[in-house]
Amino acid sequence: MISPVPKLLSIVTTRFVARRFSAFTIGPDTDLLPWRLRGGSRCRLSIGEHCVVRSLVVFERENVAISIGNRCFLGKGVVSIAEGVEIGNDVLISWGVIITDHNSHSLKFSERQRDVGDWRVSHKTWIGVKVGKVVIQDKAWIGFNAIILKGVTIGEGAIVGAGSVVSKDVPPFTLVAGNPARVVRELGSDER
């Protein structure tokens, strides 16, 4: 017999999450365990139906958003949001993937040196930190331990190879790999 505990934990988690966000929707048959959220208030969270989400989602500032489409899988990894992340339908994101829409710190030491002190009082100053929305379009697949950086759009049906660092847009229906990620080849019509 299957234990009812995971379903109960999912219900409790969903209710807790709903209270923290200004706009919150989760589609039917979506599994959020173990779902972890950190930071941010007045944030917007939208997850479609038939999804499995295992990532730590970090809302770095107030009033930011993440949107996840239908039939998506997000393995254990980190999504760090200071502006916005949009994930389309039928997207697979493997284990160990990091998605971040910001630089985390300023390039100037004089601005960066305040960060540890700010974190100690749970307030980060975002002066000098560059941000840019991340968009992952429908049918994309992100391989193990890839890193997706700020301002990137990953095109429809694109595949990002394991361990790649994506710092520029990825064209639709291409395979990219490496650090920095480069197009290895276009996907054939039978692979789309």
C-alpha positions as CSV (number, residue, x, y, z in Angstrom):
1,M,0.0,0.0,0.0
2,I,1.2,3.5,-0.9
3,S,1.7,5.8,2.1
4,P,-0.6,8.8,2.3
5,V,2.2,10.9,3.9
6,P,3.8,12.3,0.7
7,K,0.4,13.6,-0.4
8,L,-0.3,15.1,3.0
9,L,3.1,16.8,3.0
10,S,2.4,18.2,-0.5
11,I,-0.9,19.6,0.7
12,V,0.6,21.2,3.8
13,T,3.5,22.6,1.7
14,T,1.1,24.1,-0.9
15,R,-0.9,25.8,1.8
16,F,2.2,27.3,3.5
17,V,3.5,28.5,0.2
18,A,0.2,30.1,-0.8
19,R,0.3,32.3,2.3
20,R,3.7,33.7,1.4
21,F,3.0,35.0,-2.1
22,S,0.8,37.8,-3.5
23,A,-0.1,35.6,-6.5
24,F,0.1,31.8,-6.2
25,T,-1.2,29.1,-8.5
26,I,-0.3,25.4,-8.8
27,G,-2.0,23.2,-11.3
28,P,-3.5,19.8,-10.6
29,D,-1.3,16.7,-10.2
30,T,1.9,18.8,-9.5
31,D,4.4,17.4,-7.0
32,L,6.4,19.9,-5.0
33,L,8.2,17.7,-2.5
34,P,10.7,18.5,-1.2
35,W,9.9,22.1,-2.1
36,R,12.0,24.8,-0.5
37,L,11.6,28.6,-0.8
38,R,13.7,31.3,0.6
39,G,13.3,35.1,0.9
40,G,11.1,37.6,-0.8
41,S,7.6,38.9,-0.1
42,R,4.9,39.9,-2.6
43,C,6.4,37.4,-5.0
44,R,4.5,35.6,-7.7
45,L,4.6,31.9,-8.2
46,S,2.8,30.0,-11.0
47,I,3.3,26.3,-11.7
48,G,1.3,24.4,-14.3
49,E,-0.2,21.0,-14.2
50,H,1.5,17.6,-14.1
51,C,4.9,19.0,-12.9
52,V,7.5,17.7,-10.6
53,V,9.6,20.4,-8.8
54,R,12.5,19.5,-6.6
55,S,14.6,22.7,-6.8
56,L,15.4,25.2,-4.1
57,V,13.8,28.4,-5.3
58,V,15.4,31.6,-3.8
59,F,13.5,34.8,-4.2
60,E,16.4,37.3,-3.7
61,R,14.2,40.4,-3.6
62,E,10.6,41.4,-3.1
63,N,8.1,41.5,-6.0
64,V,9.8,39.0,-8.3
65,A,8.2,36.1,-10.2
66,I,8.7,32.6,-11.5
67,S,6.4,30.9,-13.9
68,I,6.6,27.2,-14.7
69,G,4.5,25.7,-17.5
70,N,2.8,22.3,-17.8
71,R,4.5,18.9,-17.7
72,C,7.8,20.2,-16.4
73,F,10.5,18.5,-14.3
74,L,12.9,20.5,-12.2
75,G,15.5,18.3,-10.5
76,K,17.3,19.1,-7.3
77,G,19.1,22.3,-8.1
78,V,18.8,26.1,-7.4
79,V,16.7,28.7,-9.1
80,S,17.8,32.1,-7.8
81,I,15.5,35.0,-8.8
82,A,16.1,38.8,-8.5
83,E,13.9,39.8,-11.5
84,G,12.1,36.9,-13.1
85,V,12.3,33.3,-14.5
86,E,9.9,31.9,-17.1
87,I,9.9,28.2,-17.9
88,G,7.7,27.0,-20.7
89,N,5.8,23.7,-21.2
90,D,7.3,20.3,-21.4
91,V,10.7,21.4,-20.1
92,L,13.2,19.0,-18.4
93,I,15.8,20.4,-16.1
94,S,18.2,17.8,-14.7
95,W,19.7,17.5,-11.2
96,G,22.4,20.0,-10.1
97,V,21.3,22.8,-12.5
98,I,21.7,26.4,-11.4
99,I,19.5,29.1,-12.9
100,T,20.2,32.6,-11.9
101,D,18.9,35.9,-13.3
102,H,21.5,38.1,-11.6
103,N,25.3,38.5,-10.9
104,S,24.8,38.1,-7.2
105,H,27.4,40.8,-6.4
106,S,28.7,44.0,-7.9
107,L,32.0,43.9,-9.7
108,K,33.2,46.8,-7.6
109,F,34.8,45.7,-4.3
110,S,33.6,48.8,-2.5
111,E,30.0,47.7,-3.2
112,R,30.7,44.0,-2.7
113,Q,32.4,44.3,0.7
114,R,29.0,45.2,2.3
115,D,27.4,42.0,1.3
116,V,28.4,39.8,4.3
117,G,27.3,42.4,6.7
118,D,24.0,42.9,4.8
119,W,23.3,39.2,4.9
120,R,23.9,39.1,8.7
121,V,20.9,41.4,9.1
122,S,18.9,39.6,6.3
123,H,19.0,42.6,3.9
124,K,21.1,42.6,0.7
125,T,21.8,45.9,-1.1
126,W,21.4,45.3,-4.8
127,I,23.4,48.4,-5.8
128,G,25.6,47.6,-8.8
129,V,24.2,44.1,-9.3
130,K,23.1,43.4,-12.9
131,V,19.9,41.4,-13.4
132,G,18.1,40.0,-16.5
133,K,15.1,37.7,-16.9
134,V,15.8,34.1,-17.8
135,V,13.4,32.4,-20.3
136,I,13.4,28.7,-21.1
137,Q,11.0,28.0,-23.9
138,D,8.9,24.9,-24.5
139,K,10.4,21.5,-24.9
140,A,13.9,22.5,-23.8
141,W,16.1,20.1,-21.9
142,I,18.9,21.3,-19.6
143,G,21.5,18.6,-18.7
144,F,23.1,17.8,-15.4
145,N,25.0,20.5,-13.6
146,A,24.5,23.1,-16.3
147,I,24.5,26.8,-15.2
148,I,22.1,29.3,-16.9
149,L,23.1,32.9,-16.4
150,K,21.2,36.2,-16.3
151,G,19.4,37.5,-19.4
152,V,19.5,34.3,-21.3
153,T,16.7,32.8,-23.5
154,I,16.9,29.1,-24.3
155,G,15.0,28.5,-27.5
156,E,12.2,26.0,-28.1
157,G,13.4,22.4,-28.2
158,A,17.0,23.3,-27.4
159,I,19.2,21.0,-25.5
160,V,21.9,22.2,-23.1
161,G,24.7,19.6,-22.5
162,A,25.7,18.5,-19.0
163,G,28.1,20.9,-17.3
164,S,27.6,23.7,-19.8
165,V,27.7,27.4,-18.8
166,V,25.1,29.3,-20.8
167,S,25.8,33.1,-20.9
168,K,24.2,33.9,-24.3
169,D,20.9,33.0,-26.0
170,V,20.5,29.5,-27.3
171,P,18.7,29.2,-30.7
172,P,15.7,26.9,-31.0
173,F,16.3,23.2,-31.8
174,T,20.0,23.3,-31.3
175,L,22.4,21.3,-29.0
176,V,24.8,23.5,-27.1
177,A,27.7,22.4,-24.8
178,G,30.8,23.7,-23.1
179,N,32.0,26.7,-21.1
180,P,30.9,29.0,-22.5
181,A,28.1,27.0,-24.2
182,R,28.4,27.0,-28.0
183,V,26.2,25.4,-30.6
184,V,27.4,21.9,-31.4
185,R,24.8,21.2,-34.0
186,E,21.2,21.8,-35.0
187,L,18.7,19.1,-34.2
188,G,17.2,17.2,-37.1
189,S,13.5,17.1,-37.8
190,D,13.3,13.6,-36.4
191,E,14.8,14.9,-33.1
192,R,12.2,17.7,-32.6
